[in-house]
Amino acid sequence: MKPTIDAGEPASTQQQKNMSRHMRTTVRLNDALLDEAKREARRRRGTLTSLIEESLRKELAHSKAGPRRKVVLPVSRCRGGVLPGVDLSDNASLLDIMEEGSPLDKLR
């Protein structure tokens, strides 16, 4: 007995009906992303097409959920500016200071 999808029709008959409602298209994906998607589809024991369709449906449903509520970020009212020895235009020295975990007193 063939597997059925709905209404007791054989899966192949149902799939043939659905094929007329599908569009074939080309999508360019990053190689690493495509490889990861193929692995995920295999892990789920599904097809790459079904994974892409499911992901698109979720993303589109998420975007239709409406606008996100506005987040109000706090604004600091502290005064004083940058501590002596800290040059905001020098990424390397900022990274060194953050990695050292220097106590603030040492920078003053």
C-alpha positions as CSV (number, residue, x, y, z in Angstrom):
1,M,0.0,0.0,0.0
2,K,1.4,3.4,-1.0
3,P,1.7,6.2,1.7
4,T,-1.2,8.7,1.7
5,I,-1.1,12.4,2.2
6,D,-4.8,13.2,2.5
7,A,-8.3,12.0,1.4
8,G,-6.9,8.5,0.9
9,E,-5.1,9.3,-2.4
10,P,-1.8,7.7,-3.0
11,A,1.1,10.1,-2.3
12,S,2.3,10.1,-5.9
13,T,-1.1,11.3,-7.1
14,Q,-1.3,14.0,-4.5
15,Q,2.3,15.1,-5.3
16,Q,1.5,15.3,-9.0
17,K,-1.5,17.6,-8.2
18,N,0.8,19.8,-6.0
19,M,3.5,20.0,-8.7
20,S,1.2,22.1,-10.9
21,R,1.1,24.7,-8.1
22,H,4.8,25.0,-7.6
23,M,7.2,27.3,-9.4
24,R,10.8,26.4,-10.2
25,T,13.3,29.2,-9.6
26,T,17.0,29.7,-9.1
27,V,18.4,31.1,-5.9
28,R,22.0,32.0,-5.3
29,L,23.2,31.0,-1.8
30,N,26.5,31.2,-0.1
31,D,28.3,27.8,-0.4
32,A,28.7,27.4,3.4
33,L,25.0,28.3,4.0
34,L,23.8,25.9,1.3
35,D,26.0,23.1,2.8
36,E,24.6,23.8,6.3
37,A,21.0,23.8,4.9
38,K,21.5,20.5,3.1
39,R,22.9,18.9,6.3
40,E,19.9,20.2,8.3
41,A,17.5,18.9,5.7
42,R,19.2,15.4,5.9
43,R,19.1,15.6,9.7
44,R,15.4,16.2,9.6
45,R,15.0,13.5,7.0
46,G,13.4,16.0,4.6
47,T,14.3,17.8,1.4
48,L,16.2,21.0,0.9
49,T,13.1,22.4,-0.8
50,S,10.9,21.6,2.3
51,L,13.5,23.2,4.6
52,I,13.6,26.4,2.5
53,E,9.8,26.6,2.2
54,E,9.4,26.1,6.0
55,S,12.0,28.7,6.8
56,L,10.5,31.2,4.4
57,R,7.0,30.7,5.8
58,K,8.3,31.2,9.4
59,E,10.2,34.4,8.4
60,L,7.2,35.8,6.5
61,A,4.8,35.0,9.3
62,H,7.2,36.7,11.7
63,S,7.4,39.8,9.6
64,K,3.6,39.9,9.3
65,A,3.3,39.9,13.1
66,G,3.3,43.6,13.1
67,P,5.8,46.3,14.1
68,R,7.9,45.6,17.1
69,R,7.3,47.7,20.1
70,K,9.6,50.7,20.4
71,V,12.4,50.2,22.9
72,V,13.5,53.3,24.9
73,L,17.1,53.1,25.7
74,P,18.4,54.7,28.9
75,V,20.6,57.8,28.5
76,S,23.4,58.3,30.9
77,R,23.5,61.6,32.8
78,C,27.0,61.0,34.1
79,R,29.6,63.7,33.5
80,G,33.3,63.5,33.1
81,G,34.0,62.1,29.6
82,V,36.7,59.7,28.7
83,L,39.3,58.7,31.3
84,P,42.9,59.9,30.8
85,G,44.9,57.4,28.8
86,V,41.9,56.2,26.8
87,D,42.0,57.1,23.1
88,L,38.7,56.4,21.5
89,S,40.2,56.6,18.0
90,D,42.7,53.9,18.7
91,N,41.0,50.5,18.5
92,A,44.1,48.6,19.4
93,S,44.7,50.5,22.7
94,L,41.0,50.2,23.6
95,L,41.2,46.4,23.1
96,D,44.4,46.3,25.2
97,I,42.7,48.2,28.0
98,M,39.5,46.0,27.9
99,E,41.5,42.7,27.7
100,E,43.8,43.8,30.6
101,G,40.8,44.4,32.8
102,S,42.7,47.4,34.2
103,P,41.1,48.8,37.3
104,L,39.6,52.3,36.7
105,D,41.9,53.8,39.3
106,K,44.9,52.8,37.2
107,L,43.6,54.7,34.2
108,R,43.0,57.9,36.2
